[in-house]
Amino acid sequence: MDKETLIDRLQRNGYLRSDRVIEAMRAIPREQFVPEEQQHRAYTDVPLSLGHGQTISAPHMVAIMTEALQLKPDSRVLEVGTGEGYHAAVVAHVAREGHVYSIERIPELADKARENLAAVGIDNVSVVVGDGSRGLPEHAPYDRIYATCAAPHVPEALTMQLARGGRLLLPVGRRMCRLVLIEKNEPMHRSDLGGCAFVPMVSNGGADGPD
């Protein structure tokens, strides 16, 4: 499948709806963000292995999550789980006047993500090696926070670092999980966006924390 066929299918299935997200997924070459041996499958709508026990999310899940974030052009965003940088690149393209701070626990993946982002001309993403469940308090508050890995509960640090009126999106559970959207209003509003499957968040406050 090529990129345009994939984008057309994502639109017909209702995963892609907004012009800015469609434009971003059209602009960012997914093949840049997968290992060379996987590049022939870059526009197949499935997760792909990145090594280190990690995966790049299926394109339909990237579309669902990016649409649900309702990004603004100047959004300040925190991503937990950089992988090789594809989802961050899509989000950064939508929020091109803002900035994406992305945390990756595996240094080799963080290095590859920086290389990939530079290769496609994305300069509004900062990749940091660290424990994503703790967030990145030095750049808080964030208008949008999302995770590309599953936690058994919502890490309190992420909720605390979310700006008032902000949106926090993350898979909750253990691999087979629910995609949860938290809107930080008065009162806090929590929505279940459906089932999903993600690699676990490995950290003191994530998959190693209490249920």
N, C-alpha and C positions, 0 to 999 in steps of 0.2 A: 504494500500500500504506500502511495506517496503522500506528501504533506497535504495537498489540496483535497485529496479524497478523504483523508482522515478528518480534516477540519469540516468538510461538508457533512460527514457522518455525525460528528459531534454536535453540529448545529441541528441536524434533523432529529437527533435523539434528545434535544433539549439541554445538553450539557453546556454548550456555548450559546450565549444570548446577547451579550453586550458587544458593541463595536470595538471598544478598547481592548477587551480580552481577546477577541478574535484576531485583531491586528497584532497583538503581542505574540500569540501562538503561531501566527503566520510568519512573524519577523524572526523568531528565535529558532535556530536550527538544532533540533533535538539530537541529531547525529553527533554534534560537537560534544555532547554531554554524556555519552555512553562509551564504554570501552570499544576499541577498534573492531573486535570480533563480534560485537553486537550491532554495529552500525547499519547493517542490512535490515535490521528489525526496528529501526528508530521510529518509524511511523506505524508500527503495529500497536494496537491499543491494549498493551499489556505492560506490567512492570518488567524491568530488565535488571539483571544482576550487575552490581558495580564492584563486586568483590568485597572483602572484609565483612561478609554477612549482611551487606546493605543492598538496597534496590533504588532505582529511579521509578517514581510512581507512574502508573499508566496515564496516558494523556487525558482520558476522561476524568480521572480523579484530580489532575492538575486544573482542568477546566472547572470542575465543580467547586473546588476550594477557592480558586481565584475569583470566580463569580461571587461566591458567598462572602468573601471579604469586603466587597463593595469598596474597592480602593478608590481614593481620590488622587489626582495628579501629584499632590504634594504630601502624600501619606508617609509618615515615619513608621517603618515596619520592622518587626522582629520575627525572624524565621528560626525555628529549632530543627536542625537536621539538614545541613546543606547538601549532603551527597556530593555530586560533581557539579552542582550549581544550576541545573535546569529550571527548577521551580522558582528559585530566586531571580533568575534572568527574566522569566515571564512576568513576575510581580514587579520587578524593577522597571521593565519596559512600560507597564501600565502606570506606575507611580514614578514617572521619569523625572519629575521635579522634586521628588522626595528622596528618601534613602532607605535601603534595606540593610539591616544588621543581621547576619546569619551565623549561627553557632553550629559547629561540627566537632564531634568528640574525637574523630580519627584524623590525625595530622596529615596523612597521605591524601585523604579525600579533600581536606581543606586546601591543600596545595594545588591539587588538580582543579578544584572549583575556581580558584583564583586565576589559574592559567586559562581555563575555558571562558570565564567571564571576560577576561582581557581580549581573548581571541575574537569574540563577537561584539566587542566595543561597548560592553556594559561597564560603566564607571561609577554607578551609584549603589554598589553593593560592597560592604565590608565583611569579610569572612574571618571569624574568630574561632580559635580552638578552645573548647571548654565544655562545661556541664550545662546542657541546654535547659534542664529543669530548673536551674537557678536563674535563668534569664540573663540579661545583661544590664544590670541596674545603672551603670554609668551613662547610658544613653536614654534611659527611660524619662518620661513616659512615652509609650508607643501608641499610635493610633490603631494599629492592627498588629496582632500576634497570631502566628499559626505554627503548627508542628507537623512534620512529615514522618513522625514516628508515634507509636501508641504508648500512652501512659495509663496505668490502672486508675488514676485519679487526676484531677486537674491540679497541677503544681501551684501552690499558693503564690510563689514568687511571680509567676506569669500574670496572675490576676492582679497582683499588687502593682506590677509595672505597666498595666494597661491604662491608658488615659480614659477619663470620664467620657462616655459616649463612644468608646472604642469597641472593637470586635476581636474576640479571641476564638480561634478555630483549631480544634485538635481532636485526634482519634482517642477515645477513652475505652480501655479494655486491654485484653492481652491477645494481640494479633488479630483475632476476629473481634471487632470492636464497633463502636458507634461513633459517627462523626458528630461532634458536639460544638455548637456555636453559643458563645456567651457574649451578651451585649451588656456593657457596663453602664447601665442607666440606674435610675431609682424607681422601682427596685431592679436588681440584677435579673436579666432574663436569659433563660437557658433553653435552647432548642435542639432537638435530635434531628439531624439531617439524613440519617439512614445508616445502614451497615457498611462496613469497609474492612479492609485487611491491610495492616502495616507492620513493619518490623518494630520491635519494642524500643522504647526510650530507655537506654541503659544509663542510669545515674542514681545518685543518692535520693533524689526527689522524684524519680520517674519510675521505671520498672522495678527498681530495688526498694521503693517506698511502700508504705502500707496501702491496702485497698481502701 
